[in-house]
Amino acid sequence: MSFATPPPAGGGCGLPTDRRPQAQDVRTALPAVMALRIVPPTLAFVIHAVYPVMPGVPLDPATPFADPGLMGFLLWFLEPAGHAGVSFFFLLSGFILTCTADTAEPVTAYWRRRLVGLLPSHFVTWALSMVLFAGAHTPYFGLPNLLLINAYFPQARFWGGANGPAWRLCVELLFYLSFPLLAVPLRRIPRRWLWSAAAGMVAGMAGVCLFALNVMSPGTTFGDVPMSPPQFWFVVFFPPVRVFEFGLGMIIARIVLAGRWPSLRIGGVLALLPVGYGAALLAGAPYDFGLTTVVPIALLVGTVAAANRRGQRTLAGSRPMVWLGKVAFGFYMTQALVLFYGRPAVLGDAEFGVTGGFVLLACLLTVNVVAGWALSELVEVPMQRRLCPDGPCRPGPDGECRPGPEGPPADSTPGGARPARPVPRSTAVTRVRWPVVARLPAVRPAWAGGAGEYSTAGGAGEYRTAGSSRRWADREGSRNS
């Protein structure tokens, strides 16, 4: 069973949302967006490093700065950054999952790739956290955290146990499992209504805030946040309500791939980020939990992707940024180990002045990058090679998707699963069944026929349907020939 059909030639998008062929493949369209993956975990790391406290966790490590006044200012100023980073995470997941989905891939194979990219790193960091520092205060032996169900509990003691930042994987797992179904209504949205649908996702986020404030019982405030723990949990942690950010990312991807993204300058979009951030500082909870910053973030993602598709060079598309994007998931997953175990083990309760505090933050950031790279190279990549050996398709020099072990860069989601599986190479014709999701025919695009054929006879590959044909030349000596 598959959830979509073979991608339009050169389109670089697994979701068959637009009939018009795209001029460039996903590798050309997304490098800078892939590099943006490092931004959300960096924002989360900075707020956790400055104020190393997790909800429901009794640990109280020393802060980098000894000055209480400076700490109070930084906490007030940086708190919206952490929430904006989480919102950025989910929006990027929707965007890149939409653009990198392999339309000829069975749903079960898609889920396998996603779980292989997500779970091994989670299991390793969970075990290390439980052994090194979190076992004493994590309820139920950390099993809710291990099974990625802890974010569904409204009690604060469940949120930050074990590897605390991994609560976000509860939301990502829900996205992974539901994406094939969410693709069905997304494809049904007419192009002229895409911007209205995007506005609807933002309105949904606002509705979540209003529901929490006006319907849910206020009760006792949760720390410095003027909301009760259930209200805070509902807006921040409860996985289903974050689907609006995920859906917004999916819709932005459709707009970009449909060629309907406006000609915006990246500098102008970047100028909107301080405006949204200032609104977050002024609005307060729960509107600073991502609502005021999600529109500038969505505009940034769409503008960067559209610029790359036009061939425009960007700082985000530079090699260092792309490399950081590749290790972003490992960087996020190891931050608790660095901040809650490594920092106290090496420096104890030492706190510093302004210069020493910022030097410490820079050192911790560097150590975390190295730890994230190590997790990626020692766990994530080997497990993907072992459990998903088929690999994705590889865009050829002409922009067409060719079978091969290397493919477009890993996506923004945790685990960075690669987007496509190769079509088996053979001199015989291999039939590919057109997919359905729970037997919903709406997933099949209008240009597709009833069955597809792939042939490599004569040294050239061709994919045929009743309504379309895709060809690519196989170069002699190519590693995937």
N, C-alpha and C positions, 0 to 999 in steps of 0.2 A: 504494500500500500504506500503510495506516495502522496505528497500534499500539493504538488504543483507539477509543471511540465517543463521540458527543456527550455533554457533561457533563450530569449531572442538573440540573434547573432550580435556579438559585441556589446550587448547591453550591460552585462556585468551584474545583473540583478536576478536573483532566484525567483522573486515573486512576479508572476506574469501580470503586472498591473497596467502595462502600456504596450500597445501593439507596435508603435513606431520604433524601429531599431535604433539603438543608441550608438553614438560614434566611437565610444571608447569603452574599454573593459573595466572591470571592477578594480584591477590593480592601478589603473590610471586615475580612477575616480576617487579612490579612498585613502591613499597613503597618509595624507595630512590628517584625515579624520581618525585613522588608526592611531596616529601619533597623539591625538587629543586624549587618548585613553589614560595618559599619565597624569593629566590635570586633576580629575576627581580624586584619585588616591593621594595625590600630593596635598590637596586641600584637607582631606581627612587626616593625613599624617600631621600636618602643621597644627591643627586644633588639638589633636590628641597629645602631641609633644608639648605644647604650651600648657595644656590643662589635662594631665594624664589621669583622667577619671572616666570610667565606663558606667553606664546605668546599672544599678543593682550589684556593683562590685565593691567590696569593702577596701580594696587596695587604694592607697593614697601616696603614690610616689612623689618625690620632690619635683618641684617645677624648675624650669631653667633659670628663672629670674628671682632674685632675692627681694626685690622691691615690690611690696604689695600693691602700691599704686599702679605701677607698670603692668603687673599681672592683671589687675582689675580692668585696665583699659584694653589690654590685648584680648582678654576673654570676651569683653563686650563687642570688640571690633571683629574678632575672628569667628564667633559662634555662627553667624549666618553663612560663613564660608563652608563650614562643615556640612550644613544642610544643603547648600547649593551644590556641593560636590556629590552628595548622594543623588540629588535630582539629575545632575549631569550624567552620572553612572547609568541611570535607568533610561534616559533619553537616548544616549549613545547605544545602549543595548538594542532598543527598538530600531534605530536607524541602521545599524550595521547588520543585525540579523536579517532585516528586510533586503538589504543589498547583497548579502552573501549567501542567501539560502540557495541550495542546489535544487532546482525544480524537478529533476529527474530522480531524486533520491527518495527512497521509501521513508515514511515517517519514523519507523523503528530505527533505521540507520541514522537518521538525523538526531534522534534522541540519544542514541549511543554515543555519537561524536560529542554532543554537548555534555553528557554526563562524564565521559572520559576526560574532557577538558576541565571540568569543574571539580569532580570529587577527589581525585588523587591528592592534589595540593591541599584540599580541605582536610582530608583525613590526616595527612602528615602534620599540618600546623595545629590541628585539634589535639593530636596525641602529644606533640611537644609542649603545647600550652598546658595541658592537664598535668603533665609530669613536672614541668619546671615551675609553674607559679599558680595555676588556676584550679587545681584539683580540690583544694580545701574549701573554696567558696562557691563552686559550681554545683547547683542542685541536681539531684537524680543522676549522679556520676557523669554529668555532661551528655547524657543520651539525647535530650531534646536538641542540644547544639549539634551533636554528631549527625542526627537524622534530619537536620535543617527544618525543624518545626518550632524552634524556640520563639520566633518572631510572631507566632500565632497566639501566644499567651499574653494577656494584658498585665500580668504581674511583672514588676521591674526586675525581680531576681533572675528571670530567665533571659533577659535581653543581652547582658554583657558577659555571661559566663564563658568558660573555656576560651577559645579565640574570639574575643568579643566582636571585632569588626566583621566577622563572618556572618553576622545576622543578615547582611545584605544578600547572601547566597540563598536565603529562604525566598526572597523576592525573585531573584534571577531564576531559580529552579521553577517557580510558578510560570515565569515568562517562557522558559524553554518548553515546558510541557504544553502550554496553551497557544504557542505561536502558530502551529499549523491551523488551528481553528480561528484564531484572530485574523489570519490571512484571508479568510473567506469574506467577511464583511468589508475588509479593507479594499479588496479588489472590486467590490461592488460600488464603491464611491466614485461617482463621475468626476472627471478632472475638474470641471468648473466648481465643484463643491469641496475640493480638497482643502482650501484655505479656511472655509467655514468649519470643516471637520477639525482642523487644527485648533481653531478658536474654541470649538466644543470641548476639546481635551483640556485646555486651560480653564474653561468654565467648570469642568468636572473637578479640577484641583481646588478651585475656589469653593465649590459645593462641599467638598470634604472638610475644609476648614470651617465653613459655616455650620455644617452638621455637628461637628465636634463641639463648637462653642455654644450652640443654641439647643441642641437636642440631648447630648450626653450630659450626665450629671457632673457639675464642676468639682465638688468634693475638695479634699486637701490638695494644695498646690504641690507640684513635683519639683522640689528644689527651688531654683531661682526662676523657673518657668511658671508663668501665671496660668497654669492648666493642671488639672488633676492627672494622675498617672494613666487612667484609661483614656482620657482625651489625648494625651501626648502619644500614647501607644497607637491609637487609631490613626492619627495623622502621619506619624513617622514610621512606625514599625509594621503595621498590619499590611501584609503583602497585597491583598486585592486592591487597596486604594491607590497603590503606586502604578496601577495599570494605565492611568491617564498619561503619565510621563512616558511610559513605554509606547503607548499608542501614538503620542505626539511624535516620537522619533520615527515610527513607522510611516506616518503621514508625511513628515518632512522628507523622508527618503523617496516616497512616491512623487512628490512635487519636483525634487531635484532630477530624478530619472525621467520624468515626463518633460523636462526642459522648460518648466514653468517657474523656475526660481528667478526672482528679479535680479537685475544687475546691481548688486550692492558691493560697496568697497569694504574690505575686511577691516580697514582702519575705522570706518564709520560704525561698523557693528561692534568693534571692540570698545568704542566710546560709549555704547549703550550699557555695557556691563557695569561701570561705576554707578550709572543711574539706577539700575535694578538693585545693585548692592546697597546704595544709599536708601532706597525705599525699604529694603529689608531691615536696615538698622532703625528706621523710623517707625515702621509698621509694627514690629514686635511679633510675638507668637500669636497664632500659628502661621501668620502670613509670611514670616521670614523662613519657614521651613521649605522653601523652594518656589513658592508661588510668584514672588516678585522678581525672581531671577530667571525663571524658566524661559520666558520669551526671548531675552537677549541670548541665552545659551542656545536655544533652538535656531535663532537667526545666525549665530556663529557657526554652528555645525553645518547648516545648509549652505551658507556662503562659502565656507572653506571647501566643501565638497564640490560645489558648482565651479569654484575657481580652479580646482584641480582638473575637472572635466574639460575646462577650456584650455588646459595646458599651462595655466599660470603657476609660477613658482611661489611657494609660501614658506615662511619660517617653520611652520608646523610640519611641512613635508621634507625637511632636511633630514639627513641620515641620523644625527644624534637623537632627534625627536622621534623618528620612526623606531629606532632601537629602544628608546625609553617606553614607547607604546607597547612594544613586544613584551617587555618585562613588567608591565603595569599590574597585571593580575598578581604575580608573585610579590611585587612591591606592596600591594595592599594586604595580602594575606600574611606577611611577615612582620607588619608594623607592631602588633601587640607583643611579639617576642622581643623585638628591639627595645620597645619603650617600657614594658612592664617587667621584663626579666633582664635584658642586657644592660640597660642603663643603670638600674639599681645595683646590679651585681658588680659593675665596674666603678661607678661613682658614688654609690650609696645615696645619702640624702643631701649631697652637695648642691648648693644653689649659687648663682653667679650674678655679677653685675650686668650692665647692658651689653657691653662688648663680649664678655665671656658667655652670656646666655645665647647670643646670636651665633657665636662660634660653635657652641654646643649643638644648637639646632642644625647647623650646616654639617657637623660631623655625624649626627644621628641620621640625617637625611642621606648622607653618602653611604653609611653602613646599611641602611635600609635598602638602597638601590642594589648594593652588592648581594644582600640576603635575598632580595627578590629575583635577581639574576640567577643565583644558585638554585633557588626553588624551581625556577623555570627550566634550567638546564638539567637538573638532577632528577626532577620528578615529572613536571608537566610534559615536556617534549618527549622523553623516553616512553612515558605511558601512552601518549598519543601514537607514537610509532609502533608500539607493541600491540595495542588494542584496536587501533584504526590504521592498519598498514596500507589500506588502499589509497589513502590520501585524496586530495582534491584534484580538480581539473586545473590545468595550467594554461593561462592565456598565451597564445603564440605571438609572434612578431606582428601578425596582421590583426591582432585584437580578438581573434576567435578563441574559443575555449577548447583546448586540446587535452587529451588524457595524459596524465603524468603525475609523478610523485610530489611535485611542487606546485603551489597554487598561490592565490592572492594572500596578502598578509592576514594574520589571525584577526578575528573580529574583536569588538569592544567588550564583549561579554566576558565574565570570568571564565578562564579556561581557554579563551581564544581559539575555539574549534575552527578548523579550516572549512571553507564554504562548500566544497563540492567533491563528489567522488568521481573517479575516472570511469569512463565507459569502457567496458572490456574490449581489448583489441583482438581482432581475429579476422582471418580472411573470409570467414562466413558472416552472415548477417545476424546480428543479435537483436531480438525484439524487446522493446521496452513498453510495458503496460502504462497507459496513461493513468494518472492518479486520481484519487478522490480522498476526501477527508470524511470519515464516517459516511461514505457513499454520497457525498454532496457534490453534484456535478458542477457547481459554480466555480470550483477551483480551476477547472480546465479553461484555458483562454480560448477566445473565439477563433484564433488563427490555427489552432491545433486540430489535427485529425484524430482518428480513432486509435491509431497505433503508430509507433515510431520505429524506424530502422536505422541501424548504424552499420556501415560497411567500411572495410579497409582494403578492399580488393584493389589491386593495381598500385598500392603504395600511397593512396590518398584516402582520407577518411571522409565520409559523408553521412550526415544525419538527415533523414527524410521523414516528413509527415505528409498527410494529404494536402496540407496547405502551406508548407514551408520547407526550405532546404537549407542546410548548413554545411559548409565545406571548409576544410583546412588542409594545407599541405604538410606532409611529414618530412622534416629535414633529416637527411642521412647523417648519422652520427649524433643526433640529439639524444640526450639522456633519457627522454621519455618515448623514444621511438622503438 
